[in-house]
Amino acid sequence: MRRAFFAKDASYDGLFVTGVATTGIFCRPSCTARKPRPENIRFFPGVREAMFAGFRPCRRCDPLRATGREPDWVQRLLAMVDREPDRRLHDQDLRRMGLQPSHVRRYFSAHYNMTFHAFVRARRLGGALHQLRRGAALDEVVMDTGFESHSGFRDAFTRTFGEAPGRARQEDCIVVGWVESPLGPLLTGANKDGVCLLEFTDRRKLETQIKTMRRRFGCAVVPGDSPHLERLRRELEEYFAGRLQQFTVPLTAPGTPFQEKVWAELLRIPYGRTLSYEELAHKVGAPGAQRAVGTANGMNRIAIVIPCHRVVNKNGKLGGYGGLLWRKQALLHLEQGLPFARSE
């Protein structure tokens, strides 16, 4: 994605969008605007994710434009939202414009993966989050985003981001971001104590993992960045280049006592080596509990760094892996100094 973005490769348009942290803008890969510094870019799978992360569309490359030319009525709606991002639009407003709300809803769901009303809400709340993270006063944000009261803003913000806005800038939240890797994009998360999430974005049951994480930590999950995530990105880059065998980024991984015991043992498996589920069960003092060990292994929320990929079946076969077996094989090949596949 980084190579495509800096090469302005139009063949990647529609596959992802790129946010620029310093401007709050997101663009198509082919955008002809001056490219930012690499450390200031963030990648998102689509418009919805970028907008809810607090970014607004670039006016030069127009990432909201669907393939081909949008109908005139869509262009009018997009122009209205861009011109008046704080305006609240209801179904009756659409009808006064001669539009059927159900038709508008289906179009936006098909092209932007969200309804029109969700699109408008994302534009308002995403902008609010961007302002809060930059230190704007809450009164100022409420007025700028068109809410009639603090309570209405708080309710909408909490439904979207999982926490009241006054706490969104505090340290007692989990900030999440994205990082690209040779094996596909990863979702990252950290709180003030360390990294608490690292998962491939197509991992099975990823949503369940995030819900469990939120319950375990009892705090908000919001888009953002942190020194722990910056350090994680640097160490992952070194790891995939074959230059790093031991991660040093701080981790925080609360679980059940049995899960924590299993995860601690995973960290002791040497780089380039594997352990069977049976051997792992013995090491945690639960001989014969291979199935329970496998379940705890699968509940690990910090892939690669807590190396659950180093656990295999007794016969040497790979067994299961939430990030897909081809990635497990690739990670083991990397650590064993063998060529590893960079795509499925």
Kinemage of the C-alpha trace (Angstrom):
@kinemage 1
@onewidth
@group {chain A} dominant
@subgroup {mainchain}
@vectorlist {calphas} color= white
{ca met a 1} P 0.000 0.000 0.000
{ca arg a 2} L 2.810 2.397 0.821
{ca arg a 3} L 4.544 1.710 -2.498
{ca ala a 4} L 1.270 2.169 -4.411
{ca phe a 5} L 0.471 5.428 -2.622
{ca phe a 6} L 3.856 7.051 -3.216
{ca ala a 7} L 3.888 5.830 -6.838
{ca lys a 8} L 0.377 7.313 -7.344
{ca asp a 9} L -0.675 3.953 -8.766
{ca ala a 10} L -4.276 4.281 -9.974
{ca ser a 11} L -4.643 0.503 -10.284
{ca tyr a 12} L -5.006 0.403 -6.471
{ca asp a 13} L -7.872 2.917 -6.362
{ca gly a 14} L -10.832 1.314 -4.622
{ca leu a 15} L -8.708 -1.206 -2.689
{ca phe a 16} L -7.804 1.149 0.160
{ca val a 17} L -7.586 4.808 1.109
{ca thr a 18} L -4.766 6.664 2.833
{ca gly a 19} L -5.172 9.139 5.696
{ca val a 20} L -2.664 11.904 6.397
{ca ala a 21} L -2.393 12.523 10.138
{ca thr a 22} L -1.045 16.070 9.814
{ca thr a 23} L -3.908 17.342 7.645
{ca gly a 24} L -6.791 15.046 8.629
{ca ile a 25} L -7.419 14.289 4.925
{ca phe a 26} L -7.797 10.871 3.279
{ca cys a 27} L -6.986 10.210 -0.373
{ca arg a 28} L -7.052 7.656 -3.146
{ca pro a 29} L -3.720 5.912 -3.846
{ca ser a 30} L -3.528 7.828 -7.149
{ca cys a 31} L -3.927 11.283 -5.592
{ca thr a 32} L -1.670 13.826 -7.322
{ca ala a 33} L -1.314 16.039 -4.255
{ca arg a 34} L 2.105 16.410 -2.669
{ca lys a 35} L 2.872 13.243 -0.742
{ca pro a 36} L 3.352 13.502 3.059
{ca arg a 37} L 6.141 12.028 5.130
{ca pro a 38} L 5.746 8.228 5.499
{ca glu a 39} L 5.359 8.388 9.289
{ca asn a 40} L 2.270 10.588 8.880
{ca ile a 41} L 0.209 8.225 6.732
{ca arg a 42} L -2.450 5.761 7.873
{ca phe a 43} L -4.100 3.102 5.734
{ca phe a 44} L -7.797 2.180 5.813
{ca pro a 45} L -9.711 -0.497 3.911
{ca gly a 46} L -12.391 1.967 2.862
{ca val a 47} L -14.180 5.276 3.183
{ca arg a 48} L -16.212 4.242 6.232
{ca glu a 49} L -13.188 3.376 8.360
{ca ala a 50} L -11.313 6.542 7.358
{ca met a 51} L -14.248 8.819 8.143
{ca phe a 52} L -14.973 7.253 11.523
{ca ala a 53} L -11.265 7.626 12.324
{ca gly a 54} L -11.636 11.393 11.989
{ca phe a 55} L -10.396 11.965 8.426
{ca arg a 56} L -12.258 13.943 5.757
{ca pro a 57} L -12.127 13.334 1.990
{ca cys a 58} L -9.553 15.035 -0.204
{ca arg a 59} L -11.082 17.541 -2.614
{ca arg a 60} L -8.435 16.959 -5.258
{ca cys a 61} L -8.730 13.177 -5.759
{ca asp a 62} L -12.309 12.877 -4.439
{ca pro a 63} L -12.090 9.415 -2.792
{ca leu a 64} L -15.862 9.411 -2.299
{ca arg a 65} L -16.398 9.142 -6.029
{ca ala a 66} L -17.571 5.660 -6.940
{ca thr a 67} L -16.236 3.851 -9.986
{ca gly a 68} L -17.499 5.790 -12.983
{ca arg a 69} L -19.640 8.891 -12.601
{ca glu a 70} L -22.116 9.082 -9.751
{ca pro a 71} L -25.719 10.039 -10.435
{ca asp a 72} L -26.376 13.764 -10.181
{ca trp a 73} L -28.416 13.323 -7.001
{ca val a 74} L -25.451 11.621 -5.283
{ca gln a 75} L -23.159 14.450 -6.309
{ca arg a 76} L -25.631 16.962 -4.856
{ca leu a 77} L -25.817 15.082 -1.548
{ca leu a 78} L -22.041 14.739 -1.243
{ca ala a 79} L -21.588 18.420 -2.039
{ca met a 80} L -24.162 19.343 0.608
{ca val a 81} L -22.463 17.244 3.302
{ca asp a 82} L -19.071 18.662 2.362
{ca arg a 83} L -20.427 22.221 2.405
{ca glu a 84} L -22.394 21.799 5.638
{ca pro a 85} L -20.847 18.899 7.601
{ca asp a 86} L -22.702 19.923 10.773
{ca arg a 87} L -26.152 19.887 9.152
{ca arg a 88} L -28.533 17.201 10.381
{ca leu a 89} L -30.428 15.568 7.500
{ca his a 90} L -33.544 13.438 8.020
{ca asp a 91} L -35.702 11.341 5.726
{ca gln a 92} L -38.114 14.233 5.264
{ca asp a 93} L -35.227 16.409 4.046
{ca leu a 94} L -34.416 13.799 1.414
{ca arg a 95} L -38.064 13.632 0.332
{ca arg a 96} L -38.172 17.421 -0.058
{ca met a 97} L -35.249 17.013 -2.448
{ca gly a 98} L -37.295 14.532 -4.465
{ca leu a 99} L -35.348 11.493 -3.209
{ca gln a 100} L -36.648 8.262 -1.729
{ca pro a 101} L -34.807 7.515 1.560
{ca ser a 102} L -34.794 3.766 0.831
{ca his a 103} L -33.125 4.325 -2.553
{ca val a 104} L -30.520 6.628 -0.986
{ca arg a 105} L -29.873 4.091 1.759
{ca arg a 106} L -29.338 1.231 -0.708
{ca tyr a 107} L -26.961 3.271 -2.871
{ca phe a 108} L -24.763 4.382 0.025
{ca ser a 109} L -24.756 0.877 1.528
{ca ala a 110} L -23.605 -0.597 -1.786
{ca his a 111} L -20.931 2.016 -2.563
{ca tyr a 112} L -19.715 3.179 0.863
{ca asn a 113} L -20.620 0.233 3.100
{ca met a 114} L -22.895 2.420 5.252
{ca thr a 115} L -26.253 4.142 4.981
{ca phe a 116} L -26.473 7.824 4.094
{ca his a 117} L -27.381 8.740 7.678
{ca ala a 118} L -24.379 6.742 8.935
{ca phe a 119} L -22.275 8.598 6.361
{ca val a 120} L -23.412 11.961 7.730
{ca arg a 121} L -22.876 10.782 11.315
{ca ala a 122} L -19.379 9.570 10.440
{ca arg a 123} L -18.582 12.944 8.896
{ca arg a 124} L -19.683 14.741 12.061
{ca leu a 125} L -18.336 12.367 14.701
{ca gly a 126} L -15.115 11.635 12.851
{ca gly a 127} L -14.434 15.345 12.718
{ca ala a 128} L -15.279 15.628 16.408
{ca leu a 129} L -12.827 12.885 17.316
{ca his a 130} L -10.124 14.550 15.215
{ca gln a 131} L -10.669 17.848 17.053
{ca leu a 132} L -10.687 16.229 20.504
{ca arg a 133} L -7.476 14.348 19.840
{ca arg a 134} L -5.870 17.662 18.876
{ca gly a 135} L -6.905 19.213 22.190
{ca ala a 136} L -9.954 21.269 21.200
{ca ala a 137} L -12.340 22.318 23.983
{ca leu a 138} L -15.467 20.195 24.306
{ca asp a 139} L -17.787 23.242 24.007
{ca glu a 140} L -16.101 24.197 20.752
{ca val a 141} L -16.399 20.670 19.351
{ca val a 142} L -20.092 20.379 20.243
{ca met a 143} L -20.896 23.632 18.411
{ca asp a 144} L -18.691 22.862 15.403
{ca thr a 145} L -20.296 19.458 14.849
{ca gly a 146} L -23.865 20.739 14.964
{ca phe a 147} L -25.180 19.043 18.100
{ca glu a 148} L -27.839 20.857 20.055
{ca ser a 149} L -26.581 19.822 23.489
{ca his a 150} L -23.671 18.228 25.310
{ca ser a 151} L -25.806 15.240 26.253
{ca gly a 152} L -26.812 14.573 22.632
{ca phe a 153} L -23.192 14.778 21.546
{ca arg a 154} L -22.057 12.494 24.360
{ca asp a 155} L -24.721 9.904 23.527
{ca ala a 156} L -23.841 9.845 19.828
{ca phe a 157} L -20.105 9.797 20.524
{ca thr a 158} L -20.432 6.937 23.013
{ca arg a 159} L -22.563 4.821 20.674
{ca thr a 160} L -19.911 5.157 17.992
{ca phe a 161} L -16.630 5.030 19.904
{ca gly a 162} L -17.599 3.232 23.107
{ca glu a 163} L -16.714 5.984 25.581
{ca ala a 164} L -17.738 9.487 26.552
{ca pro a 165} L -15.859 12.248 24.655
{ca gly a 166} L -14.352 13.760 27.805
{ca arg a 167} L -12.398 10.529 28.324
{ca ala a 168} L -11.402 10.017 24.698
{ca arg a 169} L -8.293 12.150 25.098
{ca gln a 170} L -7.271 10.574 28.389
{ca glu a 171} L -4.779 7.774 28.811
{ca asp a 172} L -7.322 5.239 30.049
{ca cys a 173} L -8.361 4.234 26.541
{ca ile a 174} L -7.106 1.804 23.930
{ca val a 175} L -5.946 3.502 20.749
{ca val a 176} L -6.084 1.395 17.601
{ca gly a 177} L -4.340 1.777 14.271
{ca trp a 178} L -3.199 -0.123 11.230
{ca val a 179} L 0.185 -1.362 10.088
{ca glu a 180} L 1.043 -2.995 6.794
{ca ser a 181} L 3.144 -6.169 6.687
{ca pro a 182} L 4.373 -8.582 4.005
{ca leu a 183} L 1.584 -10.946 5.087
{ca gly a 184} L -1.238 -8.412 5.009
{ca pro a 185} L -2.490 -5.508 7.131
{ca leu a 186} L -2.599 -5.809 10.925
{ca leu a 187} L -4.869 -4.096 13.429
{ca thr a 188} L -2.861 -2.738 16.367
{ca gly a 189} L -3.957 -1.527 19.778
{ca ala a 190} L -2.281 -0.170 22.898
{ca asn a 191} L -3.092 1.557 26.166
{ca lys a 192} L -0.756 3.507 28.439
{ca asp a 193} L 0.865 0.285 29.706
{ca gly a 194} L 1.718 -1.367 26.395
{ca val a 195} L 0.479 -3.191 23.311
{ca cys a 196} L -2.727 -5.151 23.891
{ca leu a 197} L -3.781 -6.020 20.341
{ca leu a 198} L -2.069 -7.218 17.173
{ca glu a 199} L -4.239 -9.172 14.755
{ca phe a 200} L -4.469 -9.675 11.011
{ca thr a 201} L -7.481 -7.737 9.799
{ca asp a 202} L -9.052 -10.797 8.160
{ca arg a 203} L -8.658 -12.958 11.247
{ca arg a 204} L -11.626 -15.091 12.111
{ca lys a 205} L -13.630 -13.739 15.060
{ca leu a 206} L -11.695 -10.464 15.108
{ca glu a 207} L -14.788 -8.605 16.322
{ca thr a 208} L -15.100 -11.052 19.223
{ca gln a 209} L -11.479 -10.431 20.178
{ca ile a 210} L -12.053 -6.679 20.222
{ca lys a 211} L -15.178 -7.025 22.367
{ca thr a 212} L -13.265 -9.262 24.793
{ca met a 213} L -10.435 -6.735 24.926
{ca arg a 214} L -12.839 -3.897 25.667
{ca arg a 215} L -14.457 -5.945 28.447
{ca arg a 216} L -11.108 -6.954 29.953
{ca phe a 217} L -9.770 -3.407 30.057
{ca gly a 218} L -13.095 -1.676 30.734
{ca cys a 219} L -12.288 1.374 28.624
{ca ala a 220} L -12.876 3.000 25.249
{ca val a 221} L -11.409 1.774 21.971
{ca val a 222} L -10.706 4.760 19.723
{ca pro a 223} L -8.612 5.427 16.596
{ca gly a 224} L -5.260 7.027 17.308
{ca asp a 225} L -1.560 6.470 17.834
{ca ser a 226} L 0.825 6.058 20.755
{ca pro a 227} L 4.549 5.591 21.432
{ca his a 228} L 3.894 1.874 22.026
{ca leu a 229} L 2.320 1.512 18.581
{ca glu a 230} L 5.168 3.439 16.961
{ca arg a 231} L 7.670 1.120 18.639
{ca leu a 232} L 5.645 -1.928 17.591
{ca arg a 233} L 5.683 -0.791 13.948
{ca arg a 234} L 9.462 -0.363 14.019
{ca glu a 235} L 10.019 -3.768 15.607
{ca leu a 236} L 7.654 -5.510 13.178
{ca glu a 237} L 9.550 -3.987 10.272
{ca glu a 238} L 12.810 -5.340 11.701
{ca tyr a 239} L 11.205 -8.731 12.379
{ca phe a 240} L 9.911 -9.189 8.841
{ca ala a 241} L 13.301 -8.104 7.491
{ca gly a 242} L 14.862 -10.965 9.478
{ca arg a 243} L 16.859 -8.624 11.711
{ca leu a 244} L 14.918 -8.985 14.984
{ca gln a 245} L 14.343 -12.164 16.973
{ca gln a 246} L 13.149 -10.783 20.315
{ca phe a 247} L 10.463 -8.111 20.666
{ca thr a 248} L 10.970 -5.560 23.431
{ca val a 249} L 7.786 -3.502 23.122
{ca pro a 250} L 5.792 -3.569 26.410
{ca leu a 251} L 2.771 -5.875 26.396
{ca thr a 252} L -0.393 -6.002 28.459
{ca ala a 253} L -2.507 -9.119 27.971
{ca pro a 254} L -5.015 -9.793 30.747
{ca gly a 255} L -6.942 -13.065 30.564
{ca thr a 256} L -7.981 -15.935 32.775
{ca pro a 257} L -5.209 -17.336 35.006
{ca phe a 258} L -4.903 -20.360 32.695
{ca gln a 259} L -4.740 -18.207 29.559
{ca glu a 260} L -2.081 -15.979 31.075
{ca lys a 261} L -0.023 -19.034 32.036
{ca val a 262} L -0.224 -20.352 28.458
{ca trp a 263} L 0.652 -16.981 26.922
{ca ala a 264} L 3.631 -16.584 29.270
{ca glu a 265} L 4.905 -19.978 28.138
{ca leu a 266} L 4.516 -18.994 24.490
{ca leu a 267} L 6.933 -16.122 25.078
{ca arg a 268} L 9.534 -18.677 26.209
{ca ile a 269} L 9.529 -20.630 22.941
{ca pro a 270} L 12.825 -19.699 21.227
{ca tyr a 271} L 12.864 -17.966 17.853
{ca gly a 272} L 13.049 -20.537 15.071
{ca arg a 273} L 11.734 -23.378 17.243
{ca thr a 274} L 8.317 -24.997 17.660
{ca leu a 275} L 6.499 -26.742 20.479
{ca ser a 276} L 3.668 -29.271 20.306
{ca tyr a 277} L 0.344 -28.698 22.039
{ca glu a 278} L 1.133 -31.724 24.196
{ca glu a 279} L 4.506 -30.302 25.242
{ca leu a 280} L 2.917 -26.937 25.964
{ca ala a 281} L 0.278 -28.600 28.162
{ca his a 282} L 3.042 -30.267 30.208
{ca lys a 283} L 4.914 -26.972 30.596
{ca val a 284} L 1.858 -25.206 32.064
{ca gly a 285} L 1.250 -28.072 34.472
{ca ala a 286} L -1.806 -29.472 32.701
{ca pro a 287} L -0.726 -32.732 31.027
{ca gly a 288} L -3.426 -34.110 28.776
{ca ala a 289} L -5.104 -30.713 28.411
{ca gln a 290} L -4.045 -30.145 24.807
{ca arg a 291} L -7.519 -29.005 23.802
{ca ala a 292} L -7.659 -26.386 26.579
{ca val a 293} L -4.163 -25.235 25.668
{ca gly a 294} L -5.214 -24.942 22.024
{ca thr a 295} L -8.235 -22.843 23.003
{ca ala a 296} L -6.079 -20.515 25.117
{ca asn a 297} L -3.608 -20.318 22.247
{ca gly a 298} L -6.404 -19.258 19.922
{ca met a 299} L -7.522 -16.531 22.332
{ca asn a 300} L -4.135 -14.802 22.188
{ca arg a 301} L -4.814 -11.222 21.034
{ca ile a 302} L -1.194 -10.259 20.306
{ca ala a 303} L -0.150 -12.298 17.280
{ca ile a 304} L 3.514 -12.705 16.277
{ca val a 305} L 4.851 -10.920 19.392
{ca ile a 306} L 3.255 -13.563 21.639
{ca pro a 307} L 4.217 -16.336 19.202
{ca cys a 308} L 1.236 -18.677 19.153
{ca his a 309} L 2.306 -19.594 15.602
{ca arg a 310} L 5.185 -21.622 17.116
{ca val a 311} L 2.799 -24.265 18.492
{ca val a 312} L 2.149 -27.211 16.171
{ca asn a 313} L 0.614 -30.683 16.289
{ca lys a 314} L 2.587 -33.580 17.746
{ca asn a 315} L 3.110 -35.032 14.250
{ca gly a 316} L 4.657 -31.773 13.087
{ca lys a 317} L 1.645 -30.553 11.104
{ca leu a 318} L 0.655 -26.941 11.567
{ca gly a 319} L -2.668 -27.387 13.342
{ca gly a 320} L -4.902 -24.310 13.618
{ca tyr a 321} L -4.177 -20.599 13.363
{ca gly a 322} L -6.657 -17.723 13.552
{ca gly a 323} L -4.593 -15.693 11.074
{ca leu a 324} L -4.880 -18.518 8.485
{ca leu a 325} L -2.500 -21.446 8.072
{ca trp a 326} L -0.565 -20.022 5.136
{ca arg a 327} L 0.543 -17.143 7.375
{ca lys a 328} L 1.555 -19.556 10.141
{ca gln a 329} L 3.726 -21.431 7.658
{ca ala a 330} L 5.195 -18.165 6.367
{ca leu a 331} L 6.088 -16.993 9.888
{ca leu a 332} L 7.766 -20.305 10.709
{ca his a 333} L 9.704 -20.214 7.438
{ca leu a 334} L 10.833 -16.656 8.168
{ca glu a 335} L 12.106 -17.635 11.620
{ca gln a 336} L 13.843 -20.729 10.260
{ca gly a 337} L 15.679 -18.720 7.608
{ca leu a 338} L 13.649 -20.167 4.734
{ca pro a 339} L 11.930 -18.286 1.914
{ca phe a 340} L 8.431 -17.294 3.020
{ca ala a 341} L 5.344 -16.502 0.977
{ca arg a 342} L 4.258 -12.866 0.915
{ca ser a 343} L 0.722 -13.534 -0.265
{ca glu a 344} L -1.800 -16.303 0.004
